[in-house]
Amino acid sequence: MGLAVAEALTADSGVDVRLEWPNDLTVRDRKVGGILCERGHASGVVAGIGVNVFTPVGGFPRHLDQRAEALEVFSFKTLERIVLAGSILNRLQVRLASPSARLSPEELAAIGARDALRGRKVSSGQAGRGIARGIAPDGALLLERPDGTGVRVVAGSVRPA
């Protein structure tokens, strides 16, 4: 889902939207959006997608203003919410046409090209500090600990250290 949203936003805004595991959409280390997925009833998944297209009147709340930013700040194009929403839905339709529990090699490569954390020192609530080494086929973050061991992070928050 994150890949589809990032692709749609990049196509419509001309901005390189990156993915910050597990659910953030970023531009130059500023959060422009996020995705939250929860297991729904039966076997479905419920997803919420939020994009900061425009700066709120009065700016972002104080507790967010050092991290959040609006997509419009980075784009040279005129942005329209309805156009962005349509592009996101279209891209989701393509990316989710054949759902699988594992990411394909093409998806892993596309995610890798947008991975905002890869090669960076990070702090994980689940696994502590380390260097982000990419995303596994099941969507887990691969983290290299300071002692050189690897661990898979499957839940919680991860932030650049």
C-alpha positions in Angstrom: 0.0 0.0 0.0 2.8 2.4 0.9 4.5 1.8 -2.4 1.3 2.5 -4.4 0.6 5.8 -2.5 4.2 7.0 -2.8 4.1 6.2 -6.6 0.9 8.1 -7.0 2.0 11.1 -5.1 5.3 11.2 -6.9 3.6 11.0 -10.3 1.2 13.8 -9.5 3.4 16.1 -7.5 6.8 15.6 -9.2 8.3 15.1 -5.7 10.3 12.0 -4.7 8.1 10.6 -2.0 9.9 8.0 0.1 8.8 5.2 2.5 9.8 5.2 6.1 9.0 1.8 7.7 6.4 0.9 8.9 3.9 3.5 7.7 5.2 7.0 6.9 5.5 8.8 3.6 8.3 11.3 3.7 10.0 13.9 1.6 13.5 15.0 2.7 12.9 13.5 6.1 9.7 15.4 6.7 6.5 13.4 7.1 3.9 14.2 4.4 1.6 11.3 5.1 1.0 7.9 6.6 -0.8 4.7 6.2 -2.4 2.6 9.0 -3.6 -0.9 8.4 -5.5 -3.1 10.8 -6.8 -6.6 10.4 -10.6 -6.3 9.7 -13.4 -8.7 10.3 -12.9 -12.1 8.6 -9.8 -12.1 6.4 -9.9 -8.4 5.3 -7.7 -5.5 6.1 -8.9 -2.0 6.8 -6.5 0.8 5.7 -6.5 4.5 6.4 -4.4 6.8 4.2 -3.6 10.3 5.2 -1.7 12.9 3.1 -0.7 16.4 4.2 -1.4 17.9 0.8 -1.6 21.5 2.1 -0.3 23.3 5.1 -3.1 23.7 7.7 -4.3 27.3 8.4 -2.0 28.4 11.2 0.5 25.7 10.5 0.9 22.2 12.0 0.4 21.8 15.7 3.5 22.5 17.8 4.2 18.9 18.6 4.3 18.1 14.9 5.9 21.1 13.3 9.4 19.8 13.4 8.5 16.5 11.7 5.4 17.1 9.5 5.2 19.0 6.3 2.8 19.5 3.4 3.4 18.0 0.0 2.7 21.4 -1.6 5.9 22.8 0.0 8.0 20.5 -2.1 6.0 20.5 -5.3 6.3 22.9 -8.3 2.9 21.6 -9.5 -0.6 22.7 -8.6 -2.0 20.0 -6.4 -5.7 19.0 -6.3 -6.9 16.6 -3.6 -9.4 14.9 -5.8 -6.8 14.2 -8.5 -4.4 12.9 -5.9 -7.1 10.7 -4.4 -8.0 9.3 -7.8 -4.4 8.6 -8.6 -3.9 6.8 -5.2 -7.0 4.7 -5.8 -5.8 3.8 -9.3 -2.3 2.9 -8.2 -3.8 0.8 -5.3 -5.9 -1.1 -7.8 -2.9 -2.0 -9.8 -0.6 -2.9 -6.9 -3.3 -4.9 -5.1 -4.7 -6.7 -8.2 -3.0 -9.9 -7.1 -2.7 -9.8 -3.3 0.0 -11.9 -1.8 1.4 -12.4 1.7 4.9 -11.9 0.3 6.4 -9.0 -1.7 7.5 -9.9 -5.2 11.1 -9.2 -6.3 9.8 -6.2 -8.4 7.9 -4.8 -5.4 11.0 -5.3 -3.1 13.2 -3.5 -5.7 10.6 -0.6 -6.0 10.3 -0.3 -2.2 14.1 -0.5 -1.9 14.4 2.5 -4.2 12.1 4.5 -2.0 13.4 3.2 1.4 14.1 6.3 3.5 15.7 4.3 6.3 18.0 1.9 4.4 21.6 2.2 5.5 20.7 4.7 8.3 21.0 4.3 12.1 17.6 3.8 13.6 16.0 3.2 16.9 13.3 0.5 17.1 10.9 0.1 20.0 10.9 -3.6 19.4 14.5 -4.3 18.7 16.6 -1.4 19.9 19.2 0.5 17.9 20.9 -0.6 14.7 21.2 0.1 11.0 18.2 -0.5 8.7 19.2 -3.0 6.0 16.0 -3.1 3.9 12.7 -4.8 3.8 12.1 -8.6 3.8 9.6 -10.3 1.4 7.1 -10.5 4.3 7.3 -6.7 4.9 9.5 -6.9 8.1 12.3 -4.3 8.5 15.7 -5.9 8.5 17.9 -4.4 11.3 21.6 -4.9 11.9 22.4 -4.5 15.5 25.7 -2.9 16.7 27.1 -6.4 17.4 26.6 -7.4 13.7 23.6 -9.7 14.3 20.5 -9.2 12.3 16.9 -9.0 13.6 13.6 -8.7 11.9 11.3 -5.9 13.1 7.7 -6.8 12.6 5.9 -4.2 14.7 6.3 -0.9 16.6 7.8 2.4 15.7 11.2 3.0 14.1 12.9 6.4 13.8 16.2 7.6 12.5 18.6 7.7 15.5 
